[in-house]
Amino acid sequence: MSSPIFWFLKEPMCHNVKISNTISLNHLHPSKWRILEVLHEHDSQKYEGAEDPSYASIQLTCAEVGGSSRRAFMRIVMQIPFSKTEHEDSAVRGKQATSTTFRTPGFLAFMTFAKNASTVTPRFLGYRDDRQGSSGPVPGGFITYYAWEVVPGKPLGDYTGDANEFWTLDKDERDKIRSAFKDTFL
């Protein structure tokens, strides 16, 4: 088993996710966010020929710049090279760049919630689409930033969809959560 690759926490991408850096979003509602904390990184690296591109994401906590006390979670999603091509030169990696912007299921869910004016999910605060520069993992590949509001409560699952935290609760607490979910959504 190979060790994980941390795409955002090494050169050249580490400069983008430093604490106190500011990230601007320009869609939905233009805003600026200062990074407070780096939470975790995840990758979905695939082999050449896969239906979707390989990508890595990192989740951050941020504060809105400009006098607001609003806090947000931000995810940055970046195209990464196919497995076994990470050490190829930039010209080879650049040929893997997608011509369209890739959307993760999480991004699509937030867009759907925003479009339908959901009142029972965290508010989608905005996004920005960019392309990687010549020193990126996939030159010309996508890089997307998106943010959503921090809401009170305890996460019962993680970014992969696993509900590990839920299963650590005692049965009575799990039953209360099930009942609240049923009352709200069914």
C-alpha positions as MATLAB code, in Angstrom:
seq = 'MSSPIFWFLKEPMCHNVKISNTISLNHLHPSKWRILEVLHEHDSQKYEGAEDPSYASIQLTCAEVGGSSRRAFMRIVMQIPFSKTEHEDSAVRGKQATSTTFRTPGFLAFMTFAKNASTVTPRFLGYRDDRQGSSGPVPGGFITYYAWEVVPGKPLGDYTGDANEFWTLDKDERDKIRSAFKDTFL';
ca = [
       0.000    0.000    0.000;
       1.441    3.367   -0.980;
       1.396    6.372    1.298;
      -1.189    9.083    0.584;
      -0.240   12.117   -1.467;
      -1.212   15.469   -0.004;
      -1.832   17.615   -3.062;
      -2.635   20.883   -1.296;
      -0.114   20.661    1.512;
       2.985   20.461   -0.700;
       4.563   22.766   -3.304;
       3.257   24.583   -5.249;
      -0.322   24.396   -3.909;
       0.535   24.862   -0.207;
       0.737   28.633   -0.735;
      -2.999   28.698   -1.594;
      -4.156   27.196    1.712;
      -2.067   29.050    4.304;
      -3.821   30.251    7.445;
      -4.882   33.922    7.070;
      -4.828   33.842    3.231;
      -7.885   35.363    1.570;
      -9.945   33.582   -1.085;
     -12.475   35.437   -3.245;
     -15.689   33.889   -4.540;
     -17.432   35.529   -7.485;
     -20.660   33.597   -8.145;
     -24.003   33.774   -6.393;
     -22.796   36.525   -4.055;
     -19.262   37.923   -4.451;
     -17.405   37.627   -1.152;
     -13.965   37.260    0.404;
     -12.981   34.680    3.006;
      -9.941   34.464    5.295;
      -8.680   30.951    6.060;
      -8.825   30.106    9.766;
      -8.071   26.383    9.779;
      -7.195   23.546    7.424;
      -9.430   20.586    8.309;
      -8.671   17.674    6.007;
      -7.635   16.665    2.534;
      -9.089   13.881    0.416;
      -8.252   12.565   -3.027;
     -10.062   10.552   -5.629;
      -7.214    9.591   -7.917;
      -8.238    7.362  -10.792;
      -6.516    5.477  -13.564;
      -6.422    6.859  -17.083;
      -9.621    6.046  -18.939;
     -11.905    6.576  -15.916;
     -15.249    8.250  -16.597;
     -14.541   11.179  -14.248;
     -11.267   13.056  -13.812;
      -9.019   12.499  -10.812;
      -9.363   15.206   -8.189;
      -8.278   16.185   -4.700;
     -10.180   18.358   -2.257;
      -9.368   20.163    0.930;
     -11.802   21.530    3.489;
     -11.159   24.744    5.409;
     -12.907   26.903    7.975;
     -13.034   30.563    7.027;
     -14.261   33.942    8.250;
     -15.855   36.496    5.959;
     -13.669   39.531    5.318;
     -15.258   42.932    5.833;
     -16.655   43.292    9.319;
     -19.061   40.352    9.305;
     -18.650   37.678   11.944;
     -19.952   35.027    9.560;
     -18.075   31.730    9.451;
     -18.035   29.225    6.606;
     -16.676   25.916    5.522;
     -14.877   26.052    2.205;
     -13.883   23.212   -0.054;
     -11.319   23.546   -2.823;
     -11.528   20.868   -5.505;
      -8.620   20.513   -7.908;
      -7.920   18.202  -10.829;
      -4.941   15.914  -10.173;
      -3.074   13.593  -12.543;
      -4.210   10.067  -13.211;
      -2.541    7.437  -11.083;
       0.976    6.519  -12.235;
       1.371    9.844  -14.125;
       2.055   12.155  -11.171;
       5.778   12.306  -11.923;
       5.460   12.918  -15.665;
       6.477   16.334  -16.961;
       3.974   19.197  -16.997;
       3.265   18.831  -20.741;
       2.105   15.218  -20.242;
       0.056   16.086  -17.156;
      -1.426   19.126  -18.913;
      -2.915   16.901  -21.640;
      -5.186   15.455  -18.938;
      -6.855   18.841  -18.280;
     -10.615   18.675  -18.774;
     -12.189   21.187  -21.122;
     -15.271   21.475  -18.900;
     -15.635   22.276  -15.234;
     -16.072   19.206  -13.063;
     -18.672   19.238  -10.274;
     -18.497   16.978   -7.224;
     -21.739   15.529   -5.827;
     -21.398   17.872   -2.818;
     -21.175   20.956   -5.039;
     -24.173   19.821   -7.088;
     -26.193   19.236   -3.900;
     -25.443   22.761   -2.634;
     -26.407   24.245   -6.021;
     -29.688   22.309   -5.959;
     -30.440   23.428   -2.384;
     -29.706   27.059   -3.329;
     -31.807   26.898   -6.512;
     -34.744   25.500   -4.545;
     -34.288   27.985   -1.659;
     -33.880   25.206    0.905;
     -34.422   26.272    4.511;
     -33.294   22.981    6.097;
     -29.727   22.775    4.774;
     -26.668   24.982    5.247;
     -26.834   28.042    2.994;
     -24.586   27.919   -0.097;
     -22.491   31.099    0.069;
     -20.785   31.084   -3.301;
     -18.126   29.648   -5.577;
     -15.374   30.432   -8.029;
     -14.040   28.412  -10.971;
     -10.412   28.727  -12.053;
      -7.799   26.902  -14.072;
      -4.472   25.726  -12.685;
      -1.323   27.531  -13.707;
       1.700   25.951  -15.332;
       3.072   24.742  -11.988;
      -0.203   23.029  -10.949;
      -0.574   19.254  -10.740;
      -2.514   19.333  -14.048;
      -1.631   22.569  -15.877;
      -4.875   24.000  -17.261;
      -6.928   21.618  -15.100;
      -9.899   22.792  -13.065;
      -9.810   24.238   -9.584;
     -13.083   25.183   -7.894;
     -13.658   26.957   -4.584;
     -17.033   26.845   -2.824;
     -18.326   27.810    0.605;
     -21.332   27.086    2.776;
     -22.427   28.409    6.138;
     -21.419   26.824    9.409;
     -24.536   25.710   11.250;
     -24.883   24.673   14.884;
     -24.737   21.009   15.721;
     -22.465   18.034   15.522;
     -21.639   16.392   12.167;
     -22.881   12.814   12.185;
     -21.020   11.874    9.041;
     -17.987   12.891    7.067;
     -17.155   14.160    3.594;
     -17.261   10.617    2.189;
     -20.870   10.049    3.273;
     -19.968    7.630    6.071;
     -22.041    8.168    9.229;
     -19.363    6.920   11.605;
     -20.135    9.516   14.296;
     -23.821    8.561   14.266;
     -22.965    4.969   15.124;
     -20.889    6.006   18.158;
     -24.019    7.442   19.810;
     -26.116    5.348   22.183;
     -29.346    3.824   20.861;
     -31.653    6.381   22.534;
     -29.801    9.293   20.932;
     -29.815    7.597   17.500;
     -33.582    7.014   17.857;
     -34.148   10.712   18.685;
     -32.200   11.706   15.567;
     -34.168    9.264   13.417;
     -37.441   10.643   14.811;
     -36.403   14.268   14.155;
     -35.332   13.372   10.623;
     -38.626   11.575    9.992;
     -40.681   14.533   11.344;
     -38.739   16.990    9.202;
     -38.414   15.165    5.900;
     -41.205   12.603    5.621;
];
